[in-house]
Amino acid sequence: MRELVVDGRRISDDGEAYVIAEVGHNHQGSLEKAKELLRAAKECGADAVKLQKRDNRRLYTRALFDSPYDNEHSFGATYGEHREALELSREEWLDLYRVARELDVTLFGTAFDEASADFLAEVGAPAFKIASADLVNTPLLRHVAAYGRPIFLSTGGGTFEDVERAVDAVLAINPQLCLMQCTAAYPCEVDELNLRVIEVYRERFPDLPIGLSDHQSGIAMSLVGFMLGARVIEKHFTLNHAWKGSDQAFSLMPEGLRRLVRDLHRVPVALGDGIKRPLPSEAKPLEKMGKKLVAARDLPARHLLAPGDVEAKSPADGGLPPYELDRLLGRRLARPVLFEESVTLEALEPVAEPVAALEQ
């Protein structure tokens, strides 16, 4: 059975969706905003909150680190300064873990490099996320896998060959893997989601839980992903679309995340057991809108019922349902039936038994 346990929470085909609020750097490098986002995600019903961690000076070339970065989303004059401004310190991460424990919400991060993976392991991350860009980074995959903690692996921009290579690299060391369908566009257009990959992943990797990292701005496609078999749903999350940062505009606000969690939890209940049966809640509406067979006019005793003598009329508060009409036509009434009175089998003369039956 597909199963992954993250911080005590079981993820499986027969369970509810595991919802990750991807904060990333939407906290803008502010510890207080990060705490606000943690609290809001918990209030919305998210199972986990995910941040990002980079060791920027090791991760980027000097040319990119020192390159000018002058745009509406910039937090620094160079790209390096911008990225450094968004990072939280070790003490701030530890403070966030204290808050997460108090809230009883799981906190982990995306490791963009080996040093960041080491950092997250040291501050107590119970799981790791690997970004789509590192799907082909087998050295990082092996390094993270060696910690023996659950891994959520995004697969945006990859081929099946890339995915299989990555899966093999992780599983050779660590069986705790969730494979995430993802399109690495921010935001992602609906026609680029390719949700059927979820079904293909389930066929190709029958032992792995499958998830969806959904960068589309709405919530409906995440529900479709769940129906196709994704049991982990990751959505970007913010408290203000107007905050500076390229991810803010397509991230869910609290009301959106709250509705997503609510609807995802409703889906298993709504699916039911597949047995078609009348339900108690349907009785009154169907009585009011349903129909019974009644006399179209006053009918005398001994009348031979013919088409036009009996009509189907509401409400269905007793009497015969319309599908019984053929059993009535051609039979004689044993007693008078008044206009709009129910025509029942008891109102008919008994049918004579066949001669052969009487002789037995």
Secondary structure per residue as TSV (DSSP state, phi and psi in degrees):
chain	resnum	aa	ss	phi	psi
A	1	M	-	360.0	139.7
A	2	R	-	-66.3	127.5
A	3	E	E	-158.7	139.8
A	4	L	E	-143.4	132.2
A	5	V	E	-111.1	119.3
A	6	V	E	-119.9	114.5
A	7	D	T	52.8	39.3
A	8	G	T	86.9	-6.6
A	9	R	E	-99.2	123.2
A	10	R	E	-85.1	130.3
A	11	I	E	-113.8	123.2
A	12	S	E	-157.0	168.7
A	13	D	T	-60.6	-33.4
A	14	D	T	-91.6	10.6
A	15	G	S	-110.4	177.4
A	16	E	-	-74.7	168.2
A	17	A	-	-66.6	142.2
A	18	Y	E	-98.1	114.0
A	19	V	E	-103.4	123.0
A	20	I	E	-106.7	122.2
A	21	A	E	-87.7	108.0
A	22	E	E	-83.9	100.0
A	23	V	E	-81.5	-33.6
A	24	G	E	57.4	-121.7
A	25	H	T	-113.3	26.1
A	26	N	T	-65.4	-10.9
A	27	H	T	-76.2	-8.7
A	28	Q	T	60.6	26.7
A	29	G	T	80.0	9.4
A	30	S	-	-101.8	123.0
A	31	L	H	-62.5	-40.9
A	32	E	H	-65.3	-40.3
A	33	K	H	-66.4	-38.0
A	34	A	H	-61.1	-41.1
A	35	K	H	-65.3	-41.6
A	36	E	H	-59.7	-41.9
A	37	L	H	-66.6	-39.7
A	38	L	H	-58.8	-49.3
A	39	R	H	-63.3	-43.3
A	40	A	H	-65.4	-41.6
A	41	A	H	-61.9	-42.3
A	42	K	H	-62.4	-44.5
A	43	E	H	-61.8	-31.2
A	44	C	H	-79.2	-10.1
A	45	G	T	98.4	7.8
A	46	A	-	-64.7	146.7
A	47	D	S	-82.8	-30.6
A	48	A	E	-147.7	156.1
A	49	V	E	-122.1	134.6
A	50	K	E	-121.1	131.0
A	51	L	E	-108.6	-174.0
A	52	Q	E	-127.4	148.8
A	53	K	E	-135.8	128.4
A	54	R	-	-133.1	139.5
A	55	D	-	-96.2	87.3
A	56	N	H	-59.3	-40.6
A	57	R	H	-69.3	-27.8
A	58	R	H	-86.3	-30.7
A	59	L	H	-74.4	-41.7
A	60	Y	S	-102.7	148.6
A	61	T	-	-64.0	157.0
A	62	R	H	-60.6	-36.5
A	63	A	H	-62.2	-44.0
A	64	L	H	-72.4	-41.6
A	65	F	H	-58.2	-39.1
A	66	D	T	-93.2	0.8
A	67	S	S	-71.5	144.9
A	68	P	B	-59.5	143.8
A	69	Y	-	-138.6	83.2
A	70	D	-	-115.2	94.9
A	71	N	S	-154.1	177.3
A	72	E	T	-64.2	-20.8
A	73	H	T	-98.8	2.1
A	74	S	-	-74.5	139.4
A	75	F	S	-111.4	13.2
A	76	G	S	-167.1	163.6
A	77	A	S	-71.3	-30.2
A	78	T	B	-116.3	165.6
A	79	Y	H	-63.4	-36.5
A	80	G	H	-63.5	-45.5
A	81	E	H	-62.1	-39.3
A	82	H	H	-60.1	-48.6
A	83	R	H	-68.4	-38.6
A	84	E	H	-64.9	-34.3
A	85	A	H	-66.3	-23.1
A	86	L	H	-90.3	-10.7
A	87	E	-	-81.2	144.0
A	88	L	-	-98.4	146.1
A	89	S	-	-76.7	170.3
A	90	R	H	-59.6	-43.7
A	91	E	H	-62.2	-38.5
A	92	E	H	-68.5	-40.1
A	93	W	H	-60.7	-44.5
A	94	L	H	-62.5	-37.3
A	95	D	H	-65.1	-40.2
A	96	L	H	-64.6	-37.0
A	97	Y	H	-66.6	-34.2
A	98	R	H	-62.3	-45.3
A	99	V	H	-64.9	-42.2
A	100	A	H	-61.0	-40.2
A	101	R	H	-64.9	-40.9
A	102	E	H	-63.4	-36.6
A	103	L	H	-82.3	-15.1
A	104	D	T	60.5	49.7
A	105	V	-	-128.0	141.7
A	106	T	E	-77.9	136.3
A	107	L	E	-124.5	128.1
A	108	F	E	-148.9	-172.9
A	109	G	E	-148.2	164.5
A	110	T	E	-88.9	126.0
A	111	A	E	-97.5	116.7
A	112	F	S	-92.3	-3.8
A	113	D	S	-162.1	168.2
A	114	E	H	-64.5	-40.0
A	115	A	H	-62.8	-36.8
A	116	S	H	-70.0	-36.2
A	117	A	H	-62.2	-42.8
A	118	D	H	-61.6	-42.5
A	119	F	H	-59.9	-49.6
A	120	L	H	-63.2	-38.5
A	121	A	H	-63.5	-39.2
A	122	E	H	-69.5	-34.1
A	123	V	H	-84.9	-3.3
A	124	G	T	102.7	20.6
A	125	A	-	-60.5	125.7
A	126	P	S	-80.6	-7.8
A	127	A	S	-156.2	168.0
A	128	F	E	-127.2	149.6
A	129	K	E	-111.9	139.6
A	130	I	E	-112.8	124.9
A	131	A	-	-73.4	158.5
A	132	S	G	-55.3	-37.0
A	133	A	G	-62.1	-21.1
A	134	D	G	-102.3	14.8
A	135	L	T	-57.5	-34.7
A	136	V	T	-95.6	4.0
A	137	N	-	-92.0	74.3
A	138	T	H	-61.7	-33.7
A	139	P	H	-59.9	-42.8
A	140	L	H	-66.4	-40.2
A	141	L	H	-59.9	-44.5
A	142	R	H	-67.3	-39.1
A	143	H	H	-62.0	-46.5
A	144	V	H	-68.2	-42.4
A	145	A	H	-58.7	-31.9
A	146	A	T	-65.4	-17.3
A	147	Y	T	-75.2	-11.9
A	148	G	-	70.3	20.9
A	149	R	-	-108.4	157.6
A	150	P	-	-56.6	145.1
A	151	I	E	-127.1	130.8
A	152	F	E	-103.9	117.4
A	153	L	E	-111.2	112.2
A	154	S	E	-81.5	148.6
A	155	T	-	-126.3	22.3
A	156	G	T	-60.7	141.2
A	157	G	T	76.5	2.0
A	158	G	-	-99.2	168.2
A	159	T	-	-104.9	170.5
A	160	F	H	-61.8	-33.0
A	161	E	H	-63.6	-42.2
A	162	D	H	-62.3	-43.0
A	163	V	H	-64.2	-46.4
A	164	E	H	-63.3	-38.9
A	165	R	H	-61.8	-44.6
A	166	A	H	-65.8	-44.0
A	167	V	H	-60.9	-44.2
A	168	D	H	-61.2	-39.9
A	169	A	H	-64.3	-40.9
A	170	V	H	-74.4	-48.5
A	171	L	H	-66.6	-22.7
A	172	A	T	-65.3	-19.0
A	173	I	T	-118.0	-36.6
A	174	N	-	-145.7	119.3
A	175	P	-	-80.6	-4.5
A	176	Q	-	-88.8	84.7
A	177	L	E	-135.4	134.9
A	178	C	E	-117.7	127.3
A	179	L	E	-96.4	125.1
A	180	M	E	-110.3	118.5
A	181	Q	E	-66.5	137.9
A	182	C	E	-158.0	146.3
A	183	T	-	-115.5	119.4
A	184	A	-	-82.9	59.0
A	185	A	-	-126.9	142.8
A	186	Y	S	-133.5	93.6
A	187	P	S	-82.7	173.5
A	188	C	-	-104.3	134.3
A	189	E	-	-76.0	153.6
A	190	V	G	-58.6	-39.9
A	191	D	G	-75.0	1.5
A	192	E	G	-109.3	1.7
A	193	L	-	-69.7	-36.0
A	194	N	-	50.7	54.8
A	195	L	T	-66.3	-20.8
A	196	R	H	-65.9	-15.6
A	197	V	H	-59.3	-30.0
A	198	I	H	-57.2	-45.3
A	199	E	H	-65.0	-39.9
A	200	V	H	-65.2	-43.0
A	201	Y	H	-58.8	-41.4
A	202	R	H	-63.5	-35.1
A	203	E	H	-73.9	-43.4
A	204	R	H	-76.3	-28.9
A	205	F	-	-127.1	72.1
A	206	P	T	-65.7	-13.9
A	207	D	T	-100.4	-3.3
A	208	L	S	-104.9	132.8
A	209	P	-	-62.4	143.3
A	210	I	E	-114.6	143.2
A	211	G	E	-132.8	179.5
A	212	L	E	-135.4	120.3
A	213	S	E	-96.3	103.0
A	214	D	E	-102.2	109.8
A	215	H	-	-97.1	9.7
A	216	Q	S	-79.9	149.0
A	217	S	S	-75.3	-20.4
A	218	G	S	-92.7	-170.3
A	219	I	S	-116.5	-15.0
A	220	A	H	-62.1	-38.6
A	221	M	H	-70.0	-26.5
A	222	S	H	-65.9	-36.2
A	223	L	H	-65.6	-39.3
A	224	V	H	-62.6	-42.2
A	225	G	H	-58.4	-41.7
A	226	F	H	-61.6	-43.8
A	227	M	H	-62.7	-30.5
A	228	L	T	-81.8	-7.1
A	229	G	T	121.6	-0.5
A	230	A	-	-74.7	128.0
A	231	R	-	-110.5	-3.6
A	232	V	E	-120.0	127.4
A	233	I	E	-123.1	122.5
A	234	E	E	-113.8	128.8
A	235	K	E	-134.1	139.9
A	236	H	E	-66.0	145.3
A	237	F	B	-137.8	137.4
A	238	T	-	-145.3	172.5
A	239	L	S	-108.3	-9.0
A	240	N	-	-158.8	115.0
A	241	H	T	-63.4	-21.7
A	242	A	T	-85.1	-8.5
A	243	W	S	-61.6	150.3
A	244	K	S	-70.1	138.1
A	245	G	S	139.8	137.0
A	246	S	T	-68.8	-20.9
A	247	D	T	-88.1	-13.5
A	248	Q	T	-62.3	-41.8
A	249	A	T	-63.9	-35.2
A	250	F	T	-101.3	2.8
A	251	S	S	-76.5	151.4
A	252	L	B	-73.7	140.2
A	253	M	-	-84.5	169.1
A	254	P	H	-52.5	-42.0
A	255	E	H	-63.2	-38.7
A	256	G	H	-66.4	-43.6
A	257	L	H	-65.2	-39.2
A	258	R	H	-61.6	-43.8
A	259	R	H	-67.9	-36.9
A	260	L	H	-62.4	-49.4
A	261	V	H	-60.8	-45.0
A	262	R	H	-57.5	-49.1
A	263	D	H	-69.4	-37.0
A	264	L	H	-63.4	-37.8
A	265	H	H	-73.8	-21.8
A	266	R	H	-78.0	-26.5
A	267	V	H	-58.1	-50.4
A	268	P	H	-59.5	-37.3
A	269	V	H	-66.9	-42.0
A	270	A	H	-66.1	-29.0
A	271	L	H	-66.0	-30.6
A	272	G	-	66.1	-158.9
A	273	D	-	-110.1	0.7
A	274	G	S	82.9	0.0
A	275	I	-	-91.9	121.6
A	276	K	-	-82.1	121.9
A	277	R	-	-151.9	153.0
A	278	P	-	-72.1	143.9
A	279	L	-	-111.9	150.5
A	280	P	G	-56.1	-34.6
A	281	S	G	-68.4	-16.9
A	282	E	G	-88.5	-13.7
A	283	A	H	-59.5	-52.7
A	284	K	H	-66.2	-47.9
A	285	P	H	-58.8	-39.8
A	286	L	H	-74.1	-28.4
A	287	E	H	-66.7	-42.2
A	288	K	H	-69.3	-42.4
A	289	M	H	-92.3	-19.5
A	290	G	-	-73.2	178.3
A	291	K	-	-134.0	154.0
A	292	K	E	-128.0	163.8
A	293	L	E	-88.2	124.9
A	294	V	E	-131.8	163.1
A	295	A	E	-71.0	134.0
A	296	A	S	-75.8	-15.9
A	297	R	S	-163.4	177.6
A	298	D	-	-64.4	128.3
A	299	L	B	-120.2	127.9
A	300	P	-	-78.7	163.6
A	301	A	T	-60.8	148.9
A	302	R	T	74.3	2.7
A	303	H	-	-68.3	135.5
A	304	L	B	-88.4	114.3
A	305	L	-	-67.5	130.6
A	306	A	-	-131.3	166.3
A	307	P	T	-53.6	135.0
A	308	G	T	98.9	-17.7
A	309	D	S	-79.1	-25.8
A	310	V	E	-125.7	135.9
A	311	E	E	-127.1	158.2
A	312	A	E	-98.3	120.5
A	313	K	E	-136.8	153.1
A	314	S	S	-86.8	152.7
A	315	P	-	-91.1	168.1
A	316	A	-	-92.2	60.6
A	317	D	S	-100.4	57.7
A	318	G	S	107.9	-175.0
A	319	G	S	77.7	-174.4
A	320	L	-	-92.4	142.5
A	321	P	-	-72.4	158.4
A	322	P	G	-56.6	-27.2
A	323	Y	G	-68.2	-10.2
A	324	E	G	-87.3	0.9
A	325	L	H	-55.0	-41.9
A	326	D	H	-63.1	-25.2
A	327	R	H	-75.6	-18.7
A	328	L	H	-90.4	-40.5
A	329	L	T	-62.6	135.8
A	330	G	T	88.2	-0.6
A	331	R	-	-102.7	154.8
A	332	R	B	-98.2	147.0
A	333	L	B	-78.3	136.6
A	334	A	S	-83.3	-18.3
A	335	R	S	-150.8	165.9
A	336	P	-	-66.1	148.0
A	337	V	B	-127.5	123.9
A	338	L	-	-79.9	162.6
A	339	F	T	-51.6	127.8
A	340	E	T	64.9	13.1
A	341	E	-	-79.5	145.8
A	342	S	B	-61.3	135.6
A	343	V	-	-97.4	113.3
A	344	T	-	-114.3	167.3
A	345	L	G	-65.5	-29.5
A	346	E	G	-68.6	-20.5
A	347	A	G	-82.0	-3.7
A	348	L	B	-98.0	152.2
A	349	E	-	-68.3	144.5
A	350	P	-	-64.3	148.5
A	351	V	-	-80.7	131.4
A	352	A	-	-63.9	133.9
A	353	E	-	-72.3	147.1
A	354	P	-	-58.6	148.1
A	355	V	H	-55.1	-43.1
A	356	A	H	-59.6	-37.0
A	357	A	H	-69.4	-34.6
A	358	L	H	-69.3	-32.5
A	359	E	H	-74.4	-18.1
A	360	Q	-	-77.4	360.0
